[in-house]
Amino acid sequence: MEYRKLEGTPLAVSAVGFGVWTVGSTWWGVRDRADGIRLLRRAYELGVTYFDTGDTYGNGDAETMLLEALGEVRDSIVIGSKFGYDIYNYPERPKQQERPQDWSPAHMRRALEGSLRRLGTDHIDFYQLHNPRLDAILRDDLWDELDKARREGLIGAAGVALGPAFDLRQVEEAAAAITSRGVVPQIIYNALEQGLGEGIFPVARAHNVSVVARVPHASGLLDGSVSGDTEFAPGDHRNWRTTTDERRKAWLIDGLEKVKALAFLTRDRTIGQAAIQFILKETAVASVLPNIYDLAGLEEFAAATGTPALSDAEYGRVQALYARNFDLPEPARSTL
């Protein structure tokens, strides 16, 4: 496993992290808590030290799973968690709709206390605003309270996890987070969806602030787990986004055609490993958070940094394909 400095914080993280939402929520269909705990423990054995969770994942279940799985090695891991959604007054939302958000200092304190309790720890290493808009990033009283929590030793560093889905407005949000607050943004970025990185990476490099990348496999397109015949399980978040023929064709069919054009990357690595190595070629990226939901995927992705890094020629060829939309007639569409 490779480890990188999370610039803008005092932390170092594994280049491949573990997004606990896949085992601590039902966004990928029915989950099994015991299996999730085994995956978290195995990830640590494989060298993963960065675990990214949030209070809204399973209404706190993901945080308690992390405690049960890795509480005994707390001092050897980096915990990232998130706040902002009001899980207290809105515990359930149909079809994974966004809950109302509360960016008041009082809510941040309540959320922080709840996460600390569920995680069984006295501090959270990397505490992120969960899908904020620009107004939250520019809200001084919230950031003053976060800084106070940092001085109290309750958090190591603050950051922003931008979303929930790919949206180019997040370039402005990330730039504000980097330039106004000096904090690390987490963004959606992969070989098929490079729009956010194009706008954010230069700003991050100029200010010596890292970026965390999630959805590196474009929700299954780049790890071989999705085909043209895939039927998503009930509750899987991709079901809500492929309910019309037009959307299904734009994301699934066109996406699979793009993946075919990347076959040249798989001589010395799997396509899933190549997708991670593509992102890690960017020096501003400190860690990649693949969607992990089974042992085979975990072991494949955790081994990605042990495969050959993309050569300049390979990287340039991917960039050239992306620039011309992989020679497909339709413009690039956002991932799920």
C-alpha positions in Angstrom: 0.0 0.0 0.0 1.2 3.5 -0.8 0.7 6.3 1.7 0.4 10.0 1.0 0.4 13.2 3.0 -3.1 14.8 3.1 -1.8 18.3 2.4 -3.6 21.0 4.3 -3.9 18.7 7.3 -1.5 17.0 9.7 -2.6 13.6 8.4 -1.1 10.9 6.2 -3.5 8.5 4.5 -3.5 5.3 2.5 -3.7 6.0 -1.2 -6.6 3.6 -1.3 -9.2 4.3 1.4 -12.4 2.6 2.4 -15.7 4.5 2.0 -17.8 2.9 4.8 -21.1 4.0 3.2 -21.0 0.8 1.1 -21.2 -1.5 4.1 -22.9 0.9 6.6 -25.9 1.9 4.5 -28.4 0.3 2.0 -27.3 2.4 -1.0 -25.8 -0.7 -2.6 -28.8 -3.0 -1.7 -29.3 -5.2 1.3 -26.3 -5.2 3.6 -25.0 -7.7 6.2 -23.4 -6.1 9.3 -21.1 -9.0 10.0 -19.8 -9.1 6.5 -19.2 -5.4 6.6 -17.2 -5.7 9.8 -15.1 -8.5 8.2 -14.4 -6.4 5.2 -13.3 -3.4 7.4 -10.9 -5.6 9.3 -9.5 -7.2 6.2 -9.0 -3.8 4.7 -6.8 -2.8 7.6 -4.9 -6.1 7.2 -4.2 -5.1 3.6 -2.8 -1.7 4.6 -5.8 0.5 4.3 -5.6 3.2 7.0 -8.1 5.8 5.8 -11.8 5.0 6.6 -14.3 7.6 5.4 -17.8 7.5 7.0 -20.6 9.9 8.0 -23.4 10.3 10.5 -26.1 9.9 7.8 -24.9 6.4 6.6 -27.4 4.1 8.2 -28.3 6.9 10.6 -25.0 6.3 12.5 -24.7 2.5 11.9 -21.6 2.9 9.7 -19.9 4.7 12.5 -20.7 2.0 15.1 -19.6 -0.7 12.6 -16.2 1.1 12.3 -15.9 1.1 16.1 -16.8 -2.6 16.3 -14.4 -3.6 13.5 -11.4 -1.4 14.2 -11.8 0.1 17.7 -8.8 -1.8 18.9 -6.5 -0.2 16.4 -8.0 3.3 16.6 -4.6 4.9 16.9 -3.4 3.3 13.7 -6.2 4.5 11.4 -7.4 7.8 10.1 -11.2 8.3 10.5 -13.0 10.7 8.3 -16.6 11.5 9.2 -19.2 14.0 8.0 -22.0 16.2 9.3 -24.6 18.6 8.0 -27.7 16.5 7.4 -30.4 16.7 10.1 -30.7 13.0 10.9 -32.3 13.8 14.2 -35.6 15.4 13.0 -35.6 13.5 9.7 -34.3 10.0 10.4 -35.8 8.5 7.2 -36.1 9.8 3.7 -37.7 7.8 0.8 -35.6 6.7 -2.2 -32.4 8.2 -0.7 -33.7 11.7 -1.0 -31.5 14.4 0.7 -32.5 15.3 4.2 -32.7 19.0 5.2 -29.3 20.4 6.1 -28.4 22.4 9.2 -25.1 24.4 9.1 -25.5 26.1 12.5 -22.7 25.8 15.0 -25.1 24.2 17.4 -26.0 21.5 15.0 -22.3 20.9 14.2 -21.6 20.4 17.9 -24.6 18.0 18.3 -23.5 16.0 15.3 -19.9 15.9 16.4 -20.8 14.7 19.9 -23.0 12.0 18.3 -20.3 10.8 16.0 -17.7 10.8 18.7 -20.0 8.6 20.8 -20.8 6.2 18.0 -17.2 5.9 16.9 -16.0 5.4 20.5 -13.2 7.9 20.2 -12.2 11.2 21.6 -11.4 12.8 18.3 -12.3 12.6 14.6 -9.2 13.0 12.4 -10.9 14.5 9.4 -14.4 16.1 9.9 -16.2 17.1 6.7 -19.2 19.2 5.7 -21.4 16.7 3.9 -22.5 18.0 0.5 -22.4 21.7 1.4 -23.3 24.5 -1.0 -21.3 27.7 -1.2 -23.2 29.5 1.5 -22.1 26.9 4.1 -18.5 27.1 2.9 -18.6 30.8 3.4 -20.4 30.8 6.7 -17.9 32.2 9.2 -19.7 31.2 12.5 -19.6 27.5 11.4 -15.9 27.6 10.6 -15.1 29.5 13.8 -16.8 26.7 15.7 -15.0 24.0 13.7 -11.7 25.8 14.5 -12.7 25.8 18.2 -13.4 22.1 18.1 -9.9 21.6 16.5 -8.2 23.6 19.2 -10.1 21.5 21.8 -8.6 18.3 20.2 -12.0 17.0 19.1 -11.1 17.1 15.4 -7.8 17.0 13.6 -8.8 18.9 10.5 -12.0 20.0 8.7 -12.9 19.5 5.1 -15.7 19.4 2.6 -17.2 16.4 0.9 -18.9 17.8 -2.2 -22.0 16.3 -3.8 -24.2 14.4 -3.7 -23.9 13.9 -7.4 -21.5 15.2 -10.0 -22.2 18.9 -10.6 -19.9 21.5 -12.1 -21.0 24.0 -9.5 -18.7 22.0 -7.2 -15.6 23.6 -8.9 -16.6 26.9 -7.4 -17.4 25.2 -4.0 -14.0 23.4 -3.9 -12.1 26.5 -4.9 -13.8 28.5 -2.1 -13.0 25.7 0.4 -9.3 25.6 -0.7 -8.7 29.4 -1.0 -11.0 30.7 1.8 -10.6 27.9 4.3 -7.5 26.0 3.3 -9.2 22.7 3.6 -9.3 19.4 1.6 -12.2 18.8 -0.8 -13.6 15.3 -1.5 -14.9 15.1 -5.1 -16.3 12.7 -7.7 -13.5 12.0 -10.2 -12.7 9.1 -12.5 -11.4 8.4 -16.0 -14.9 8.8 -17.5 -15.8 12.0 -15.5 -12.9 14.4 -15.3 -14.8 17.7 -15.3 -14.4 18.5 -11.6 -10.7 17.6 -11.5 -10.0 19.8 -14.5 -11.2 22.8 -12.5 -10.1 21.8 -9.0 -6.7 20.2 -9.3 -4.8 23.3 -10.5 -6.2 25.3 -7.5 -5.3 22.5 -5.1 -1.8 22.3 -6.4 -1.3 26.1 -6.3 -2.4 26.2 -2.6 -0.6 22.9 -1.6 -3.9 21.3 -0.5 -4.8 17.7 -1.3 -8.0 16.3 -2.9 -9.8 13.0 -2.0 -11.4 11.3 -4.9 -14.5 9.1 -4.7 -16.5 7.0 -7.3 -13.3 6.0 -9.1 -15.0 3.2 -10.9 -18.0 5.3 -12.2 -20.5 3.2 -10.1 -19.4 -0.1 -11.5 -18.5 0.8 -15.1 -14.8 0.7 -14.5 -14.5 -2.3 -12.2 -16.2 -4.9 -14.5 -19.1 -5.4 -12.1 -21.7 -3.8 -14.5 -22.7 -5.1 -17.9 -25.5 -4.1 -20.4 -27.7 -6.8 -18.8 -27.2 -5.8 -15.2 -30.3 -5.6 -13.0 -29.7 -3.5 -9.9 -31.0 -4.9 -6.6 -33.9 -3.2 -4.9 -32.6 -0.3 -2.8 -29.4 0.0 -4.9 -29.0 3.7 -5.5 -28.4 3.1 -9.2 -31.9 2.0 -9.6 -33.2 5.5 -9.0 -31.0 6.8 -11.8 -31.8 4.3 -14.6 -35.5 4.4 -14.6 -35.9 5.7 -18.2 -34.5 4.3 -21.4 -32.8 7.6 -22.2 -30.9 7.8 -18.9 -30.0 4.1 -19.0 -28.5 4.4 -22.4 -26.6 7.6 -21.5 -25.0 6.2 -18.4 -24.8 2.4 -19.0 -24.6 1.7 -22.7 -22.4 4.7 -23.6 -20.3 4.2 -20.5 -19.6 0.6 -21.4 -18.5 1.7 -24.9 -16.0 4.1 -23.3 -14.6 1.4 -21.1 -13.9 -0.7 -24.1 -11.6 2.0 -25.3 -9.5 1.7 -22.1 -8.6 -1.9 -22.6 -5.0 -1.0 -23.4 -4.6 -0.2 -19.6 -5.2 -3.8 -18.6 -1.9 -5.4 -19.7 -0.3 -5.2 -16.3 -3.4 -4.6 -14.1 -7.1 -5.1 -14.0 -9.4 -2.3 -15.3 -10.4 -1.6 -11.7 -6.8 -1.2 -10.6 -6.1 0.9 -13.7 -9.0 3.2 -12.8 -7.4 3.8 -9.4 -3.9 4.3 -10.8 -5.3 6.8 -13.3 -6.5 9.0 -10.4 -3.3 8.6 -8.4 -1.3 9.9 -11.4 -2.6 13.3 -10.3 -0.2 14.6 -7.6 -2.9 16.6 -5.9 -4.9 13.4 -5.0 -4.0 11.9 -1.6 -6.5 9.1 -1.5 -9.0 7.3 -3.6 -12.2 5.8 -2.1 -13.5 2.9 -4.3 -16.9 1.4 -3.6 -16.1 -1.8 -1.7 -18.9 -4.3 -1.1 -17.2 -7.7 -1.3 -13.9 -9.4 -0.5 -12.8 -9.8 -4.1 -13.2 -6.1 -4.8 -11.5 -5.1 -1.7 -8.4 -7.3 -2.4 -8.2 -6.1 -6.0 -8.5 -2.4 -5.2 -6.2 -2.6 -2.1 -3.5 -4.1 -4.4 -3.8 -1.3 -7.0 -0.8 0.6 -5.8 1.3 -2.5 -6.1 0.6 -2.6 -9.9 2.6 -0.5 -12.4 1.8 3.2 -12.3 0.3 4.6 -15.5 3.1 5.7 -17.9 2.9 9.2 -19.3 1.9 7.7 -22.6 -0.9 5.7 -21.1 -2.1 8.7 -19.1 -2.0 11.0 -22.2 -3.9 8.5 -24.2 -6.7 8.4 -21.6 -6.8 12.2 -21.6 -7.0 12.3 -25.4 -9.9 9.9 -25.4 -11.7 11.9 -22.8 -11.2 15.1 -24.7 -13.0 13.7 -27.7 -15.6 11.9 -25.7 -14.2 8.5 -26.5 -15.3 9.0 -30.1 -19.0 8.7 -29.2 -21.5 11.2 -30.7 -23.2 12.2 -27.5 -21.6 14.5 -25.0 -20.3 13.0 -21.8 -22.9 12.4 -19.1 -22.5 12.4 -15.3 -22.1 9.2 -13.4 -24.5 7.8 -10.8 
